[in-house]
């Protein structure tokens, strides 16, 4: 009986570091996933807005969906200045912003709208900080 207890204790003592390492690895992986960050463009759009981790994930998911579709539209377009292309791009931008509005609080969305107004004002003056992959004119700024 004592031998059995000693063997069990020895097995547990030997297994404990391996179990702890697995637990640490799992925690690190879940923390990495939860620590998703906004890219430079989205950080600019959401400047001054405190987002939860869930909201950050939603923002990046929404962006990926719409910007992927916009990139495909531009890639397939023969004329980047085609009014139909510009209308389709605007439709995606409007849908993206509507999805952002649905996930933000009213105060957060108000700040988002302010950021977008400032962004578009700077863009129209040629002062854009980041190259916009979804620029409505079909060209990227250097």
MOTA-V428562 format. One record per residue. N is the residue number from 1. PHI is phi as a letter, one per 40 degrees, with the letter a starting at -180 (999 if undefined). PSI is psi in whole degrees, 0 to 359 (NA if undefined). OMEGA is omega in radians with two decimals (* if undefined). Layout:
BEGIN
n/phi/psi/omega
N/PHI/PSI/OMEGA
N/PHI/PSI/OMEGA
END
This chain:
BEGIN
n/phi/psi/omega
1/999/314/-3.14
2/c/322/3.09
3/c/318/-3.14
4/c/317/3.14
5/c/318/3.13
6/c/317/3.12
7/c/316/3.13
8/c/317/3.12
9/c/319/3.12
10/c/316/3.11
11/c/317/3.13
12/c/319/3.13
13/c/322/3.13
14/c/327/-3.08
15/c/335/-3.05
16/d/312/3.13
17/c/322/3.13
18/c/318/3.11
19/c/319/3.11
20/c/320/3.12
21/c/319/3.11
22/c/318/-3.13
23/c/318/3.11
24/c/315/3.14
25/c/315/3.14
26/c/319/3.13
27/c/317/3.12
28/c/318/-3.13
29/c/318/3.14
30/c/325/3.11
31/c/320/3.09
32/d/315/-3.12
33/c/318/-3.10
34/c/339/-3.07
35/c/29/3.10
36/d/142/-3.12
37/b/158/3.05
38/c/145/3.03
39/c/176/-3.04
40/d/318/-3.12
41/c/313/-3.12
42/c/326/3.09
43/c/322/3.10
44/c/317/3.14
45/c/327/-3.07
46/b/22/-3.14
47/d/132/3.12
48/g/5/3.14
49/b/124/3.08
50/c/115/-3.14
51/b/144/3.02
52/c/166/3.10
53/d/321/3.13
54/c/320/3.13
55/c/321/3.11
56/c/315/3.12
57/c/316/3.12
58/c/315/-3.13
59/d/311/-3.08
60/c/327/3.08
61/c/315/3.12
62/c/314/-3.14
63/c/312/-3.11
64/d/316/-3.13
65/c/307/-3.04
66/c/319/-3.12
67/c/328/3.05
68/c/316/3.11
69/c/319/3.14
70/c/320/3.10
71/c/319/3.12
72/c/319/3.11
73/c/314/-3.13
74/c/322/-3.14
75/c/320/-3.09
76/c/347/-3.08
77/c/137/3.09
78/c/327/-3.12
79/b/113/-3.11
80/c/345/3.12
81/b/8/3.14
82/c/126/3.14
83/d/327/3.12
84/c/321/3.09
85/c/312/-3.14
86/d/321/3.11
87/c/319/3.11
88/c/319/3.11
89/c/317/3.12
90/c/322/3.12
91/c/317/3.11
92/c/319/3.12
93/c/316/3.13
94/c/319/3.12
95/c/319/3.11
96/c/314/-3.13
97/c/326/3.08
98/c/322/3.10
99/c/322/3.06
100/c/315/-3.12
101/d/320/-3.11
102/c/332/-3.09
103/c/350/-3.12
104/c/156/3.00
105/c/163/3.10
106/d/320/3.13
107/c/319/3.11
108/c/318/-3.11
109/c/324/3.10
110/d/315/3.13
111/c/322/3.08
112/d/315/3.12
113/c/319/3.09
114/c/316/3.12
115/c/318/-3.12
116/c/322/3.10
117/c/315/3.12
118/c/321/3.14
119/c/313/-3.12
120/c/328/3.07
121/c/316/3.11
122/c/321/3.13
123/c/318/-3.12
124/c/336/3.10
125/c/0/-3.13
126/g/21/-3.11
127/b/22/-3.07
128/c/133/-3.12
129/c/323/-3.05
130/b/142/3.05
131/c/131/-3.11
132/c/116/3.13
133/c/340/-3.10
134/b/20/3.12
135/d/132/-3.03
136/c/341/3.13
137/c/353/3.10
138/g/4/3.14
139/b/150/3.07
140/c/143/3.09
141/c/145/3.14
142/c/NA/*
END
